[in-house]
């Protein structure tokens, strides 16, 4: 399977977040190629920082989680290749551009967007999947 992967799927996997853990483990076992807009790295680093800051994750494990993320093999696509259409989708849907960049990438590549984001799932049911 090839899919666009939302940052929440990556973060839940790396952080072992319940109740999503079984689903994200299954996703990473079955995905052949994962794609994401390049800003997924900044979003993930921020999620890990928040986990460290709130003591969910020990400080020394933060860098290890980023190293593991780098080994997942996610193919990053430059934001500039997506931002015009993502802005249009954001204006039309009321969903932030940060999120519509993932939607636009999935639309351009004719792939499913795997996400747990309820707003994206509701606004883009033809593209976004659990």
HELIX and SHEET records of a PDB file:
HELIX    1   1 UNK A    7  UNK A   15  1                                   9    
HELIX    2   2 UNK A   21  UNK A   30  1                                  10    
HELIX    3   3 UNK A   40  UNK A   53  1                                  14    
HELIX    4   4 UNK A   59  UNK A   70  1                                  12    
HELIX    5   5 UNK A   79  UNK A   81  5                                   3    
HELIX    6   6 UNK A   83  UNK A   93  1                                  11    
HELIX    7   7 UNK A   97  UNK A  109  1                                  13    
HELIX    8   8 UNK A  118  UNK A  123  1                                   6    
SHEET    1   A 5 UNK A  75  UNK A  77  0                                        
SHEET    2   A 5 UNK A  33  UNK A  37  1                                        
SHEET    3   A 5 UNK A   2  UNK A   5  1                                        
SHEET    4   A 5 UNK A 113  UNK A 114  1                                        
SHEET    5   A 5 UNK A 128  UNK A 129  1                                        
END                                                                             
